[in-house]
Amino acid sequence: MGSRFSRVGIAGLGQIGGSMALAFRLNQAPYSVSGFDIDDRLILAAKRRRMISDGFDSAVDLIENVDILIVALPMFAIHQLLRENRKALDSKILVMDTGSTMQDVIKTAENLKMTNFVGGHPYAGTEMIAPAAWNGKMFDNQAFFLSKPAKCGKKAYDRALSLVRNIGAIPQDIDREDHDRMFAFASGLPHIIAYALVASQADARRRKKIDWDFLAHSFASTTRVAKSSPQPVAQFLWQNRKHLKREIAIFKRKLEEFSEHLSQDTIEEFLSEISYLKQMKDNLERTDGPITSR
């Protein structure tokens, strides 16, 4: 990349935005990285760690001073930023988000007639909150899904591919609806299950409380994602609710099937099902790397 196109701005220095900034630095990417966040403490911390060269007080100021904009905000805020800054964004080489759903944000970009927008979703992250969550190696060899609006320019998409590779991730093109449908199962449903388990242990209809000593191990690992920051999680779950409701319905049917197995007089049918599912889980395990091969 020439120096003219080296100014990258990150709107939102939470776990993903901050980790991308750190990854650019660790990978010696050919960018000058600036950032904005509503939390001044994150801007100061990012500057101290030399993750960004400049911090701005507003998204407007950030946009004016960069060539490429990464929007690493909660889902609702992504839509708002695109709508409120449409004219200023028109001159950018690339505008890319990092949200957890694709369909709605790409539809917004299309309605705004943006030809420089690419929908992005890094398939990485933890339940931790920035700045403790910043990890410059988070994206190494991990999938980074990209989806193009109908009239996305080749220049913008090529720039997105380069940017993703510069954080150590593996870009994977994906249909926007396929992304949201599969993500509803792979991430949305586990979040809902985690919250339901937490709610279940505290349900007022429970006759006897669950001792704290038992809320460890299996319960702790299964409910890990319930520790995530509520606002961004609630927004991506809500944004994807059409697909998520279908997954919840399927899961409810599976729970009913397990209840039926446990109502039998013998263990054989239940054991057979558990054994089959254990083998299926073994086949689903993967090492770090791309989720799919292209």
C-alpha positions in Angstrom: 0.0 0.0 0.0 1.2 3.5 -0.8 1.4 6.0 2.0 -1.6 7.8 0.6 -3.8 4.9 1.6 -2.1 4.0 4.9 -4.4 5.9 7.4 -6.7 3.5 9.1 -9.3 4.6 11.7 -11.0 2.3 14.2 -14.3 3.5 15.6 -14.7 1.6 18.8 -11.7 0.3 20.9 -13.4 -2.5 22.6 -12.2 -6.1 22.5 -12.3 -6.4 18.7 -11.3 -2.9 17.7 -8.5 -2.7 20.2 -7.3 -6.1 19.3 -7.2 -5.2 15.7 -5.2 -2.1 16.4 -2.7 -4.2 18.5 -2.5 -6.8 15.7 -1.6 -4.2 13.2 1.2 -3.0 15.4 2.5 -6.5 16.2 2.4 -7.6 12.5 4.1 -4.3 11.4 1.2 -3.6 9.1 1.7 -0.7 6.7 -0.8 1.5 8.4 -1.0 4.5 10.6 -3.8 3.6 13.0 -6.0 6.1 14.8 -9.0 5.4 17.0 -12.1 6.7 18.6 -14.1 5.5 21.6 -16.7 7.0 23.8 -14.6 5.8 26.8 -11.7 8.2 27.0 -9.8 5.7 29.2 -9.6 3.2 26.3 -8.2 5.9 24.0 -5.5 6.8 26.6 -4.7 3.1 27.2 -4.4 2.4 23.5 -2.1 5.4 23.0 0.1 4.3 26.0 0.5 0.9 24.5 1.3 2.5 21.1 -1.7 0.7 19.5 -2.9 3.9 17.9 -1.0 7.0 16.9 -3.9 9.4 17.4 -7.1 9.4 19.4 -10.1 11.4 18.5 -13.0 12.9 20.5 -15.7 11.9 18.0 -16.4 9.6 15.2 -16.7 12.6 12.9 -13.2 13.8 13.6 -11.8 10.2 13.1 -13.6 9.9 9.8 -12.2 13.2 8.5 -8.6 12.1 9.2 -8.5 8.5 7.7 -8.7 6.8 4.4 -10.0 3.5 5.7 -12.6 3.1 8.5 -13.2 0.1 10.6 -16.4 0.3 12.5 -16.0 -1.9 15.6 -19.1 -0.9 17.5 -22.2 -2.6 18.8 -24.7 -3.5 16.0 -27.1 -0.6 16.5 -24.3 2.0 16.6 -22.9 0.7 13.3 -26.2 1.5 11.5 -26.3 4.9 13.2 -22.7 5.8 12.3 -23.3 4.9 8.6 -26.5 6.9 8.4 -25.2 10.0 10.2 -21.9 10.2 8.3 -23.0 9.0 4.8 -21.5 11.9 2.9 -18.2 11.9 4.8 -17.8 8.2 4.2 -18.2 8.5 0.5 -14.6 9.5 0.0 -13.1 6.6 2.0 -11.2 3.8 0.2 -13.0 1.3 2.4 -15.6 1.2 5.2 -15.8 -2.1 7.0 -17.7 -3.2 10.1 -16.9 -6.0 12.5 -20.4 -6.8 13.7 -21.7 -10.3 14.4 -24.5 -10.2 11.8 -24.4 -9.4 8.2 -27.8 -9.0 6.6 -29.1 -5.9 8.2 -25.9 -3.8 8.1 -25.3 -4.7 4.5 -28.9 -3.7 3.7 -28.3 -0.4 5.4 -25.2 0.2 3.3 -27.1 -0.7 0.1 -29.9 1.6 1.0 -27.3 4.4 1.4 -25.9 3.4 -2.0 -22.4 2.8 -0.5 -20.0 1.2 -3.0 -17.0 1.2 -0.6 -18.6 -0.8 2.2 -17.7 -4.4 3.1 -19.4 -6.4 5.8 -16.9 -8.1 8.1 -17.0 -10.4 11.0 -13.8 -11.7 12.7 -14.7 -15.2 14.1 -12.8 -14.6 17.3 -13.3 -13.2 20.8 -13.8 -14.0 24.4 -16.2 -13.0 27.2 -13.6 -10.5 28.5 -14.0 -6.7 28.4 -11.4 -4.2 27.1 -8.7 -3.2 27.8 -8.1 -6.6 29.5 -9.6 -8.2 26.4 -7.1 -6.7 24.0 -5.1 -9.5 22.3 -3.0 -8.9 19.2 -2.8 -12.6 18.5 -6.5 -13.1 18.7 -7.0 -13.3 15.0 -4.0 -15.5 14.0 -5.2 -18.2 11.6 -8.8 -17.5 12.4 -11.6 -17.0 9.9 -12.6 -13.4 9.1 -15.9 -13.5 7.2 -16.5 -10.9 4.5 -19.7 -10.2 2.6 -20.1 -7.7 -0.3 -23.1 -5.5 -0.9 -24.6 -5.8 -4.4 -22.6 -2.8 -5.8 -19.4 -3.1 -3.8 -16.4 -1.9 -5.8 -13.4 -4.2 -6.4 -11.0 -1.7 -5.0 -12.8 -1.7 -1.6 -13.1 -5.4 -1.4 -9.4 -6.0 -2.3 -8.5 -3.5 0.4 -10.6 -5.5 2.9 -8.8 -8.7 1.9 -5.4 -7.0 2.5 -6.5 -5.5 5.8 -7.7 -8.8 7.2 -4.5 -10.6 6.2 -2.6 -7.8 8.0 -4.1 -8.8 11.4 -3.1 -12.5 10.8 -6.6 -13.7 9.9 -7.9 -15.7 7.0 -10.5 -13.9 4.9 -13.4 -16.0 3.8 -16.1 -14.7 1.5 -19.6 -15.7 2.6 -23.2 -15.1 1.6 -24.8 -12.7 4.1 -27.8 -14.8 4.9 -25.8 -18.0 5.2 -23.6 -16.2 7.6 -26.4 -15.1 9.9 -28.2 -18.4 9.7 -25.2 -20.4 10.7 -24.0 -17.8 13.3 -27.5 -18.0 15.0 -26.7 -21.7 15.7 -23.0 -21.5 16.4 -22.9 -18.5 18.7 -26.4 -17.1 19.2 -27.9 -20.3 20.6 -25.0 -21.0 23.0 -25.4 -17.5 24.4 -29.2 -18.1 24.9 -28.5 -21.4 26.5 -25.9 -19.9 28.9 -28.4 -17.2 30.0 -31.1 -19.7 30.4 -28.9 -21.9 32.6 -28.0 -18.9 34.8 -31.7 -18.0 35.0 -32.7 -21.6 35.8 -30.4 -21.9 38.9 -32.0 -18.7 40.3 -35.6 -19.5 39.3 -38.0 -18.7 42.1 -40.0 -21.9 41.4 -37.0 -24.0 42.3 -37.9 -25.6 45.7 -34.3 -25.9 46.9 -31.4 -23.7 46.0 -28.3 -24.9 44.2 -25.3 -24.7 46.5 -22.5 -22.4 45.2 -20.0 -25.2 45.4 -21.8 -26.9 42.6 -21.8 -23.9 40.3 -18.3 -24.7 39.0 -16.8 -27.0 36.4 -19.5 -28.0 33.9 -21.8 -25.1 34.8 -19.0 -22.5 34.8 -17.7 -23.6 31.3 -21.2 -23.9 29.8 -22.2 -20.4 31.0 -18.9 -18.6 30.3 -20.3 -16.4 27.5 -23.0 -15.1 29.9 -20.1 -12.9 31.4 -19.9 -11.0 28.1 -20.7 -7.3 28.0 -24.5 -7.2 27.8 -25.1 -4.4 25.3 -23.3 -5.7 22.3 -24.5 -9.3 22.9 -28.1 -8.2 23.3 -27.9 -6.2 20.1 -26.4 -9.0 17.9 -28.8 -11.5 19.3 -31.7 -9.1 18.6 -30.4 -8.3 15.1 -30.4 -12.0 14.2 -33.6 -12.9 16.0 -35.3 -14.3 12.9 -32.7 -17.1 12.6 -32.2 -17.4 16.3 -35.9 -18.1 17.1 -35.7 -21.0 14.6 -32.7 -22.4 16.4 -34.3 -22.1 19.8 -37.4 -24.0 18.5 -35.1 -26.9 17.2 -33.2 -26.9 20.5 -36.5 -27.1 22.5 -37.5 -30.2 20.5 -34.1 -31.8 21.3 -34.6 -31.1 25.0 -38.0 -32.8 24.8 -36.4 -35.8 23.1 -33.9 -36.1 26.0 -36.8 -35.9 28.4 -38.4 -38.8 26.6 -35.2 -40.8 26.8 -35.1 -40.3 30.5 -38.7 -41.4 30.9 -37.9 -44.9 29.6 -37.6 -47.9 32.0 -34.1 -48.8 30.8 -30.9 -46.9 30.1 -30.1 -48.5 26.7 -31.8 -46.0 24.4 -30.4 -43.1 26.4 -26.8 -44.6 26.4 -27.1 -45.2 22.7 -28.0 -41.6 22.0 -25.2 -40.2 24.2 -22.7 -42.5 22.6 -23.8 -41.4 19.1 -23.6 -37.7 20.1 -20.2 -38.1 21.7 -18.9 -39.5 18.4 -20.5 -36.7 16.5 -18.9 -34.1 18.8 -15.5 -35.8 18.3 -15.9 -35.4 14.6 -16.8 -31.7 15.0 -13.6 -30.8 16.9 -11.1 -28.8 14.9 -7.7 -27.2 15.5 -7.1 -23.5 15.1 -7.5 -22.5 11.5 -10.1 -21.6 8.9 -13.6 -22.9 9.6 -14.0 -23.8 6.0 -11.5 -24.3 3.2 -11.8 -22.3 0.1 
